[in-house]
């Protein structure tokens, strides 16, 4: 059984979805399951996923469109692996992202999430900002939960969703609220 589920929540963005899937399938860590969670799209999302003939890829269409945070909650609820990664459909993973983040969580069993910096690219794939981070730290840091929450409240947004590997057990009972849209 894979230790990681990568969820790609999507809604009517088939034009970007293929790139997100390609980046997951190109990971150096190969032991994962990727689930495209389709929020009742009306575009070519189903056909885009069908192009990928890989047993690790699953397509999960929702019958009815739900809000963004509820879509994330459904992904959280459906994770049955040790680790969970939610990749926005317009983002890409660096080839060693899972390998590096899994190593951190494996070495630190009390840590619930690991995240990092990201490169911001334009629609043509050109670098706009490299090493873009918003943690408030200059390097690798382990924060106590209370300190992380306090700093996050002060700074607002501190985690790039497309870089965060989460220990699924840390999400037990967590629900995102639609009133808190966007996810922060």
C-alpha positions in Angstrom: 0.0 0.0 0.0 1.3 3.5 -0.8 2.1 5.8 2.2 1.1 9.0 0.4 -2.1 10.2 -1.3 -1.7 13.2 -3.6 -5.1 14.8 -4.1 -5.5 17.2 -7.0 -8.8 19.1 -6.4 -10.0 20.6 -9.7 -12.9 22.4 -11.2 -13.1 23.3 -14.9 -9.3 23.7 -15.3 -8.4 20.9 -17.6 -6.0 23.2 -19.4 -3.7 23.1 -16.3 -4.6 19.7 -14.8 -2.4 17.7 -17.2 0.7 19.5 -16.0 -0.1 18.9 -12.4 -0.6 15.2 -13.0 2.7 15.0 -15.0 4.6 16.6 -12.1 3.2 14.1 -9.6 4.0 11.1 -11.9 7.6 12.4 -12.3 8.3 12.2 -8.6 11.5 10.4 -7.5 9.5 8.8 -4.7 7.3 6.4 -6.6 5.1 4.9 -3.8 2.0 7.1 -3.9 -1.6 7.2 -5.1 -2.9 10.3 -6.9 -6.6 11.2 -6.8 -8.0 13.8 -9.2 -11.0 15.1 -7.2 -13.3 16.7 -9.8 -15.7 19.2 -8.4 -18.4 18.5 -11.0 -16.5 20.0 -13.9 -18.2 20.6 -17.3 -15.0 20.9 -19.4 -12.5 18.2 -20.6 -11.3 17.2 -17.1 -12.4 13.6 -17.4 -10.7 13.2 -20.8 -7.6 14.8 -19.4 -7.3 12.3 -16.6 -8.1 9.4 -19.0 -5.0 10.2 -21.0 -2.8 9.1 -18.0 -2.6 5.3 -18.1 -1.0 4.8 -14.7 -2.4 2.5 -12.0 -1.6 5.1 -9.4 -4.0 7.6 -10.9 -7.7 7.6 -9.8 -10.5 9.9 -11.0 -13.1 10.8 -8.4 -15.9 13.0 -9.9 -18.3 14.7 -7.5 -21.9 14.6 -8.5 -22.6 18.1 -7.3 -20.3 21.2 -7.1 -19.3 22.2 -3.6 -17.3 25.1 -2.2 -13.5 25.1 -2.2 -13.1 24.5 1.5 -15.7 21.7 1.4 -13.9 20.2 -1.5 -10.7 20.2 0.5 -12.6 18.6 3.4 -13.7 15.8 1.2 -10.1 15.2 0.2 -9.0 15.1 3.8 -11.9 12.7 4.6 -10.9 10.3 1.8 -7.2 10.0 2.7 -6.5 6.6 4.0 -2.7 6.7 3.8 -0.1 7.9 6.3 0.6 11.1 4.5 -1.6 13.5 2.4 -0.6 16.1 -0.1 -3.1 18.5 -1.7 -1.8 19.9 -5.1 -3.8 22.7 -6.6 -4.5 21.9 -10.3 -2.5 24.8 -11.6 0.6 24.0 -9.6 3.6 21.7 -10.2 5.7 19.6 -7.9 9.5 19.6 -8.0 10.6 16.0 -8.9 12.1 15.3 -5.4 9.4 17.1 -3.3 7.7 13.9 -1.9 11.1 12.3 -1.3 12.4 15.2 0.7 9.2 15.9 2.7 8.5 12.3 3.5 12.1 12.1 4.9 11.4 15.0 7.3 8.1 13.5 8.6 9.7 10.1 8.9 12.6 11.6 11.0 10.3 13.7 13.1 7.2 11.6 14.2 5.8 14.5 16.3 5.6 16.9 13.3 2.2 17.2 11.6 3.2 19.0 8.5 6.3 20.0 6.5 6.2 22.7 3.9 8.6 24.9 2.0 9.3 27.6 -0.6 8.0 27.6 -4.1 9.0 29.0 -7.5 6.4 31.3 -9.0 6.1 30.8 -12.8 4.1 32.6 -15.4 1.6 30.9 -17.8 4.5 30.1 -20.2 6.6 28.5 -17.4 9.0 31.4 -17.0 10.3 32.1 -13.5 8.8 35.1 -11.9 10.1 34.6 -8.3 12.4 31.9 -7.2 12.5 30.5 -3.7 9.3 32.3 -2.7 8.5 31.6 0.9 6.4 33.2 3.5 7.3 31.4 6.7 9.1 34.3 8.3 12.2 32.0 8.7 15.5 32.1 6.9 16.1 28.4 6.8 14.8 25.0 8.0 12.9 25.4 11.3 10.7 23.2 13.5 8.0 25.2 15.2 5.9 24.1 18.2 2.2 24.0 17.2 1.2 27.0 19.4 4.1 29.1 18.0 3.1 28.2 14.4 -0.5 29.2 15.0 0.4 32.4 16.7 2.8 33.5 14.0 0.3 32.5 11.3 -2.4 34.6 12.9 0.0 37.6 13.0 1.3 37.1 9.4 -1.9 35.6 7.9 -0.7 33.3 5.1 2.4 31.2 5.8 2.1 27.9 3.9 2.1 27.4 0.2 -0.5 24.6 -0.2 1.5 23.2 -3.1 4.5 22.4 -0.9 2.8 20.9 2.2 3.0 17.2 3.1 0.6 16.5 6.0 0.6 13.6 8.4 -3.0 12.4 7.9 -3.4 11.7 11.6 -2.8 15.4 12.3 -6.0 16.2 10.3 -8.3 14.1 12.5 -11.3 16.2 13.2 -10.1 19.2 11.2 -12.8 20.9 9.1 -12.3 23.9 6.9 -15.1 26.4 7.1 -16.6 28.0 3.9 -16.7 31.3 5.8 -12.9 31.2 5.9 -12.6 31.2 2.1 -10.0 31.5 0.7 -8.1 28.8 2.6 -5.6 30.6 4.8 
